[in-house]
Amino acid sequence: ERIEAEKESLEALRDLPCETKDGYGIELAANMEFPNEIDTVIASGAQGVGLFRSEFFYIDRGRIPTEEEQFQVYRDIIEKMAPQAVICRTLDLGGDKFLSPTDMADDMNPFLGLRAIRLCLANPDLFRTQLRAILRASAYGNTKIMFPFITDISEVRRARELLESVKNELASDGQDFDPDIEVGIMVETPAAALTAEQLANEVDFFSIGTNDLIQYTMAVDRVNESVAELYNPLHPSVLQLIRLTVEAARKTGIWVGLCGEMAADPSLAVLMMGLGIDELSMSPVTIPEVKKVIRSLTLAEVRKLRQDIMANLNTGQAARILEQFRRKHARSA
């Protein structure tokens, strides 16, 4: 009975805004890995798709997907989510995700090798096909493009040059697309976070990918159980890099989101809200619980959690502060 009552209370939040008791709001969006998840995303009350992964097009198949195949999938998702935004992340293969149909040599260290934007820039025909599909689909609703695993400003500029070239092709062909489509990058390496001010001048938004940011900051393979205890979202270096990224975005007037497992933890989501994140993107099933916690707080409580943790940039102390916050909220819920 308690479970059913909790389920009903969460369902009642679906169409309510995600804001504190005194009206300070944040957007909650959904991560999507496969097109058939769209109904779950809509049912969750997500305010858009903050991360639509495209790797499913390429993994476990015998050939590269055509432009038309990709276009049809993007258009369907974008139409169903309209007028909410869908952020399409370009191909992020490599690391623990591998490209099935190619004869690429194995990297000795795939997490540091030819992956994500590096792979796309090294295979411009592959990249252009995906960009054409996304741009064509952008004519059917609110669409944004996001480049993953950026480590240098030159990668952003080269990717944007390709994007502009594809726009010119589509315009010459008489194809409809959104000429003002927003372009963002994922901040998921220390290199990107530490040069965020420069990168912010090149894009319309940031999305902090905390899964990889923690991994690369802590030099910890996040899929290796032997070192799992070192993978810590509350490590001072991780929190400092997130703060630097948000500050850089504020200075240049762009918005900043965050996707990754940190967004799905209600207490960490509150901390990220306190740090100035504008949008949190997470698994759709976790959205109601995160919204419930945020709606139970005041802005002063959000800011106090941030102040307490950032004033005690010590992993153990930060963990204790967060646990105290969790217990206090559990008692008051």
Legacy VTK file of the C-alpha trace (Angstrom):
# vtk DataFile Version 3.0
C-alpha trace
ASCII
DATASET POLYDATA
POINTS 333 float
0.000 0.000 0.000
2.859 2.373 0.785
4.459 1.579 -2.582
1.199 2.232 -4.416
0.660 5.476 -2.519
4.187 6.626 -3.365
3.644 5.734 -7.017
0.444 7.769 -7.143
2.093 10.756 -5.474
4.922 10.684 -8.014
2.507 10.362 -10.944
0.671 13.435 -9.672
3.859 15.448 -10.207
4.066 14.681 -13.917
2.694 17.973 -15.236
3.920 20.173 -12.393
7.008 22.359 -12.843
10.298 21.315 -11.286
10.855 24.189 -8.906
11.505 24.863 -5.233
8.741 25.957 -2.869
9.668 29.577 -3.565
9.665 29.228 -7.343
13.310 28.632 -8.322
13.162 26.248 -11.257
15.351 23.838 -13.158
14.556 21.784 -16.263
14.429 18.015 -15.985
15.048 16.237 -19.282
15.444 12.571 -20.182
18.303 10.528 -21.562
17.313 8.223 -24.425
19.290 5.330 -25.822
16.696 3.700 -28.123
13.738 5.127 -30.086
11.226 2.814 -28.386
11.825 4.643 -25.094
9.926 7.729 -26.272
6.614 6.764 -24.611
8.383 6.290 -21.272
10.044 9.677 -21.686
6.722 11.400 -22.349
5.020 9.581 -19.453
7.769 10.689 -17.061
6.927 14.361 -17.515
10.352 15.133 -18.975
10.755 18.667 -20.297
12.580 17.397 -23.344
15.275 14.924 -24.316
18.555 16.178 -22.917
20.589 13.398 -24.492
19.523 11.249 -27.442
22.313 8.770 -28.022
22.889 7.649 -31.600
25.125 4.614 -31.071
22.237 2.165 -31.552
22.348 2.990 -35.269
25.826 1.472 -35.553
26.200 -1.300 -32.957
25.295 -4.944 -33.630
24.497 -4.443 -37.287
26.209 -5.506 -40.478
26.256 -2.160 -42.267
26.420 1.583 -41.787
22.922 3.149 -41.525
21.790 5.327 -44.406
20.883 8.979 -44.109
17.231 8.156 -44.716
17.133 5.530 -41.959
18.603 7.980 -39.480
16.354 10.825 -40.631
13.186 8.782 -40.112
14.126 7.922 -36.524
15.147 11.480 -35.632
12.009 12.948 -37.191
9.739 10.548 -35.296
11.308 11.396 -31.925
11.414 15.143 -32.610
7.781 15.244 -33.750
6.585 13.310 -30.707
8.491 15.555 -28.270
7.509 18.861 -29.905
7.489 21.589 -28.748
10.015 20.287 -26.192
13.631 20.103 -27.325
15.506 16.987 -28.411
19.294 17.195 -28.074
20.857 14.801 -30.569
24.365 13.773 -29.580
26.499 12.893 -32.559
28.171 9.515 -32.758
29.979 8.614 -29.536
31.554 5.283 -30.361
34.779 4.082 -28.796
35.659 3.456 -25.178
33.222 0.712 -24.195
31.078 1.093 -27.357
32.425 -0.334 -30.591
31.558 0.109 -34.252
30.407 -3.219 -35.650
30.656 -2.941 -39.446
34.098 -1.347 -39.870
37.567 -2.838 -39.963
39.065 -0.386 -37.500
42.126 -1.593 -35.626
41.649 -2.217 -31.920
42.927 0.553 -29.674
45.255 -0.570 -26.893
43.413 1.901 -24.656
40.014 2.575 -26.256
38.945 5.176 -23.676
41.892 7.330 -24.770
41.860 6.417 -28.437
39.898 7.169 -31.590
36.472 7.749 -30.105
33.494 10.109 -30.328
34.286 13.416 -32.077
37.773 12.138 -32.972
36.247 9.213 -34.846
33.758 11.496 -36.606
36.380 14.006 -37.727
38.568 11.138 -38.971
35.592 9.784 -40.981
33.931 12.903 -42.415
31.616 11.003 -44.776
30.183 9.068 -41.822
29.831 12.300 -39.872
28.237 14.265 -42.715
25.591 11.590 -43.220
24.523 11.864 -39.594
24.572 15.661 -39.647
22.393 15.694 -42.780
19.867 13.391 -41.102
19.686 15.484 -37.923
19.428 18.758 -39.810
16.640 17.463 -42.058
14.753 16.242 -38.966
15.165 19.658 -37.326
12.483 20.998 -39.675
9.912 18.972 -37.674
10.475 20.320 -34.167
12.796 21.766 -31.544
16.197 20.192 -32.234
19.701 20.763 -30.936
23.021 19.148 -31.903
25.686 18.188 -29.385
29.272 17.098 -30.045
30.781 14.639 -27.527
34.244 14.235 -26.017
35.624 17.651 -26.909
39.155 18.292 -25.644
40.290 21.194 -27.842
38.740 24.232 -29.481
40.002 23.077 -32.891
37.656 20.068 -32.707
34.656 22.337 -32.184
35.648 24.554 -35.082
36.231 21.638 -37.456
32.895 20.068 -36.478
31.073 23.362 -36.983
32.735 23.840 -40.375
31.409 20.447 -41.451
27.990 21.349 -40.097
27.934 24.617 -42.062
29.018 22.754 -45.192
26.139 20.303 -44.755
23.715 23.201 -44.227
24.856 24.719 -47.525
24.350 21.379 -49.289
20.829 21.014 -47.935
19.952 24.592 -48.845
21.207 24.011 -52.394
19.084 20.854 -52.579
15.991 22.732 -51.393
15.774 20.672 -48.187
14.063 22.174 -45.162
15.992 22.443 -41.894
16.403 24.810 -38.973
19.179 27.217 -40.049
19.523 28.516 -36.481
19.774 25.114 -34.798
21.556 25.343 -31.441
24.940 23.637 -31.247
26.498 22.481 -27.992
29.285 20.315 -26.679
29.691 17.791 -23.918
32.150 18.806 -21.210
33.439 15.436 -20.058
37.192 15.880 -19.839
39.339 18.089 -17.575
40.733 19.660 -20.753
37.279 20.913 -21.728
36.385 22.103 -18.232
39.656 23.995 -17.797
39.240 25.770 -21.154
35.481 26.231 -20.813
35.640 30.010 -21.256
37.246 29.638 -24.679
34.893 26.838 -25.686
31.824 28.780 -24.545
32.496 31.395 -27.214
32.112 28.717 -29.896
28.797 27.103 -28.871
25.263 27.763 -27.663
25.284 25.452 -24.640
27.277 23.001 -22.549
26.201 19.622 -21.237
28.470 18.243 -18.526
28.879 14.489 -18.955
29.698 13.496 -15.404
30.253 9.790 -16.034
33.284 10.445 -18.225
34.335 13.613 -16.390
34.785 11.642 -13.170
36.537 8.837 -15.019
39.075 11.058 -16.746
39.622 13.331 -13.761
40.228 10.469 -11.341
42.044 8.234 -13.869
39.576 5.473 -13.004
38.078 3.033 -15.492
34.405 3.347 -14.609
33.620 -0.197 -15.754
36.398 -1.801 -13.696
35.080 -3.174 -10.409
38.584 -3.401 -8.946
38.866 0.386 -8.689
35.179 1.243 -8.316
35.674 2.844 -4.885
37.884 5.513 -6.477
35.094 6.624 -8.813
33.690 9.413 -6.638
31.369 12.212 -7.811
32.130 14.193 -4.634
35.867 14.351 -5.148
36.982 18.002 -4.816
38.529 18.009 -8.294
35.263 16.909 -9.908
33.194 19.528 -8.075
35.724 22.238 -8.902
35.643 21.358 -12.613
31.842 21.485 -12.628
31.928 24.871 -10.901
34.486 26.208 -13.390
32.310 25.068 -16.297
29.191 26.730 -14.898
31.068 29.973 -14.215
32.426 30.020 -17.767
28.934 29.502 -19.162
27.577 32.358 -17.045
30.306 34.738 -18.217
29.533 34.111 -21.878
25.748 33.931 -21.536
25.150 30.326 -22.563
23.160 27.738 -20.630
24.627 24.610 -19.101
23.061 21.208 -18.529
24.320 18.052 -16.881
23.762 14.435 -17.834
25.117 11.341 -16.180
24.414 9.324 -13.065
24.880 12.356 -10.812
21.700 13.872 -12.245
19.655 10.825 -11.246
20.629 10.972 -7.553
18.132 13.414 -5.944
20.611 14.780 -3.394
23.363 15.240 -5.978
20.791 16.797 -8.305
20.031 19.373 -5.592
23.763 20.064 -5.228
24.088 20.563 -8.995
21.101 22.890 -8.933
22.860 24.864 -6.223
25.972 25.097 -8.370
23.939 26.798 -11.096
23.109 23.992 -13.528
20.150 24.988 -15.745
19.066 21.510 -16.879
19.470 17.974 -15.561
19.088 15.041 -17.936
18.630 11.533 -16.580
16.925 8.185 -17.062
13.200 8.969 -17.392
12.229 6.631 -14.547
14.212 8.765 -12.081
12.638 12.099 -13.051
9.610 11.961 -10.692
11.725 11.274 -7.598
14.183 14.058 -8.398
11.283 16.440 -9.018
9.655 15.438 -5.726
12.807 16.243 -3.743
13.384 19.601 -5.438
9.750 20.642 -4.953
10.039 19.884 -1.218
12.870 22.394 -0.725
13.388 26.137 -0.620
16.092 27.915 -2.579
17.798 28.695 0.734
18.076 24.957 1.503
19.494 24.300 -1.980
22.096 27.011 -1.519
22.991 25.819 1.980
23.770 22.331 0.687
26.031 23.862 -1.961
27.743 26.148 0.528
28.297 23.372 3.083
29.848 21.008 0.563
31.919 23.552 -1.358
33.261 24.921 1.929
34.375 21.404 2.871
36.112 20.194 -0.264
37.060 16.929 1.327
35.626 13.708 -0.050
34.756 12.180 3.308
33.283 15.358 4.771
31.254 16.045 1.604
29.834 12.523 1.742
28.807 13.008 5.388
27.121 16.338 4.605
25.230 14.778 1.710
24.130 11.824 3.857
22.858 14.183 6.563
20.910 16.052 3.896
19.392 12.780 2.665
18.323 11.731 6.166
16.828 15.113 6.956
14.810 15.049 3.758
13.700 11.441 4.379
12.350 12.463 7.806
10.514 15.475 6.425
9.044 13.718 3.391
LINES 1 334
333 0 1 2 3 4 5 6 7 8 9 10 11 12 13 14 15 16 17 18 19 20 21 22 23 24 25 26 27 28 29 30 31 32 33 34 35 36 37 38 39 40 41 42 43 44 45 46 47 48 49 50 51 52 53 54 55 56 57 58 59 60 61 62 63 64 65 66 67 68 69 70 71 72 73 74 75 76 77 78 79 80 81 82 83 84 85 86 87 88 89 90 91 92 93 94 95 96 97 98 99 100 101 102 103 104 105 106 107 108 109 110 111 112 113 114 115 116 117 118 119 120 121 122 123 124 125 126 127 128 129 130 131 132 133 134 135 136 137 138 139 140 141 142 143 144 145 146 147 148 149 150 151 152 153 154 155 156 157 158 159 160 161 162 163 164 165 166 167 168 169 170 171 172 173 174 175 176 177 178 179 180 181 182 183 184 185 186 187 188 189 190 191 192 193 194 195 196 197 198 199 200 201 202 203 204 205 206 207 208 209 210 211 212 213 214 215 216 217 218 219 220 221 222 223 224 225 226 227 228 229 230 231 232 233 234 235 236 237 238 239 240 241 242 243 244 245 246 247 248 249 250 251 252 253 254 255 256 257 258 259 260 261 262 263 264 265 266 267 268 269 270 271 272 273 274 275 276 277 278 279 280 281 282 283 284 285 286 287 288 289 290 291 292 293 294 295 296 297 298 299 300 301 302 303 304 305 306 307 308 309 310 311 312 313 314 315 316 317 318 319 320 321 322 323 324 325 326 327 328 329 330 331 332
